Amino acid sequence: MEIKVSTENGRVPVTVMHVDGNIDAASYETFKAKADELIKNGARHILVDLLHAPFVSSAGLRALHGIFNDLRAINKDDGMSDEEIKKGIGDGTYKSPHLKLLNLSNETLTAFKLSGFDMYIETFTDRKTAIASY
C-alpha cells in the first residue's frame, strides 16, 4: 500500500489521503500511522480517497473509526458532547465534519454500510463535491 497526501482548499484546508492498495490486516497499521502523523502535524479535516483501494477489510474499517475518534477529540469546535453525537448518529442527524471518504469500491461501500459506518461518515463519488462539503 502506498499513501500520497495533498491539500485542497474548501472552506477549510482539507488533507487528502490518496490510498493505493488494499487497507487490510497487513496494511491498516501503516494507514493509521500515516493519519496519526498528519493529525499530529496539523491536519484537522481529512478526505480519504479510495479510488485505488479496491478492498478495505474490517481492520481497515477499525482504522477509519480510530481516525474519526482522533479527529473528534482534537476538533472540539463543534461544541457537541459525546452523548449528543451518539444520539445524532442514532437519529441519522450527525455526520462527521472532519472525516469523509471518496471513491469507495462497490465491495467496500457494501461493507461500510453493513457495518453502520455510513451512519456517521459521509461518502462521495465526486472530488469537488467532497471538498466543498467541508
Phi and psi in degrees as a GROMACS rama.xvg file:
@    title "Ramachandran Plot"
@    xaxis  label "Phi"
@    yaxis  label "Psi"
@TYPE xy
-124.645  141.924  GLU-2
-125.157  122.056  ILE-3
-107.092  147.158  LYS-4
-123.923  136.925  VAL-5
-138.111  168.029  SER-6
-123.728  134.173  THR-7
-119.352  153.897  GLU-8
-110.284  114.337  ASN-9
-102.389  -135.613  GLY-10
-71.6976  -20.4198  ARG-11
-134.025  161.821  VAL-12
-67.0966  131.784  PRO-13
-116.177  122.69  VAL-14
-87.9181  122.193  THR-15
-105.265  122.631  VAL-16
-99.7165  111.898  MET-17
-94.4091  110.361  HIS-18
-97.4412  128.907  VAL-19
-118.995  102.621  ASP-20
121.548  165.032  GLY-21
-68.3976  149.622  ASN-22
-107.452  102.592  ILE-23
-140.415  -165.771  ASP-24
-58.2356  -29.933  ALA-25
-82.4559  -17.6366  ALA-26
-128.598  -9.44318  SER-27
-61.6114  -32.944  TYR-28
-66.6267  -38.2667  GLU-29
-64.0466  -43.8439  THR-30
-60.1635  -49.5436  PHE-31
-65.2747  -40.8305  LYS-32
-62.1185  -38.4107  ALA-33
-65.3261  -43.2041  LYS-34
-62.8434  -42.0157  ALA-35
-59.613  -42.5259  ASP-36
-62.6081  -43.6293  GLU-37
-63.5762  -42.8192  LEU-38
-64.6346  -43.5957  ILE-39
-59.2415  -34.047  LYS-40
-90.2486  10.9748  ASN-41
112.17  -3.6711  GLY-42
-65.5912  129.347  ALA-43
-120.588  -14.926  ARG-44
-134.818  116.236  HIS-45
-119.967  132.364  ILE-46
-113.983  121.667  LEU-47
-99.1088  114.129  VAL-48
-93.5092  113.949  ASP-49
-105.372  22.7487  LEU-50
-54.4305  -38.7599  LEU-51
-108.259  25.1594  HIS-52
-121.601  86.7163  ALA-53
-67.0897  -19.4348  PRO-54
-139.4  131.483  PHE-55
-124.649  115.612  VAL-56
-81.6798  -179.072  SER-57
-61.6918  -33.0967  SER-58
-63.7469  -40.1317  ALA-59
-64.9798  -39.3982  GLY-60
-64.6147  -39.7603  LEU-61
-62.9518  -39.2779  ARG-62
-62.1427  -42.8389  ALA-63
-61.6224  -41.4803  LEU-64
-63.6113  -38.8953  HIS-65
-62.4252  -41.4845  GLY-66
-63.6368  -43.0748  ILE-67
-54.8173  -49.21  PHE-68
-63.7467  -41.1917  ASN-69
-63.0914  -45.2172  ASP-70
-66.6905  -38.1494  LEU-71
-61.7921  -41.6814  ARG-72
-66.4135  -35.7656  ALA-73
-80.7104  -38.5847  ILE-74
-91.1474  75.595  ASN-75
-79.9951  1.45067  LYS-76
-70.3839  -11.787  ASP-77
-79.1877  -12.271  ASP-78
68.6255  13.0422  GLY-79
-100.092  139.138  MET-80
-77.6425  165.224  SER-81
-58.8879  -38.4957  ASP-82
-63.7565  -41.9716  GLU-83
-64.3294  -39.3327  GLU-84
-66.6471  -44.802  ILE-85
-58.8847  -43.2996  LYS-86
-64.0702  -43.0425  LYS-87
-62.6015  -38.4419  GLY-88
-63.8237  -46.6563  ILE-89
-62.9944  -37.1493  GLY-90
-81.3574  -13.1793  ASP-91
80.6355  18.7867  GLY-92
-105.356  -3.46804  THR-93
-117.966  130.06  TYR-94
-131.003  140.435  LYS-95
-57.316  126.318  SER-96
-84.6151  -0.61702  PRO-97
-113.93  -25.5813  HIS-98
-129.357  126.398  LEU-99
-140.713  159.021  LYS-100
-121.734  149.021  LEU-101
-130.599  138.949  LEU-102
60.6575  51.481  ASN-103
-73.2528  140.56  LEU-104
-67.598  161.538  SER-105
-57.491  -41.6782  ASN-106
-63.2276  -45.3332  GLU-107
-66.8419  -40.7493  THR-108
-61.7235  -41.1181  LEU-109
-61.3945  -48.2331  THR-110
-63.0318  -39.7985  ALA-111
-59.5065  -45.6282  PHE-112
-71.517  -43.3322  LYS-113
-62.7249  -31.3508  LEU-114
-86.8564  -3.87105  SER-115
87.466  5.2154  GLY-116
-66.0772  -26.7476  PHE-117
-67.875  -11.1362  ASP-118
-71.4655  -21.5081  MET-119
-139.715  -1.15748  TYR-120
-126.449  122.553  ILE-121
-76.0794  147.93  GLU-122
-122.453  149.35  THR-123
-135.943  156.503  PHE-124
-113.572  -7.37864  THR-125
-122.299  123.236  ASP-126
-60.721  -46.6866  ARG-127
-61.3162  -41.4256  LYS-128
-64.5636  -42.0837  THR-129
-61.4981  -48.3876  ALA-130
-61.946  -41.7015  ILE-131
-66.0662  -20.124  ALA-132
-77.0408  -10.0564  SER-133
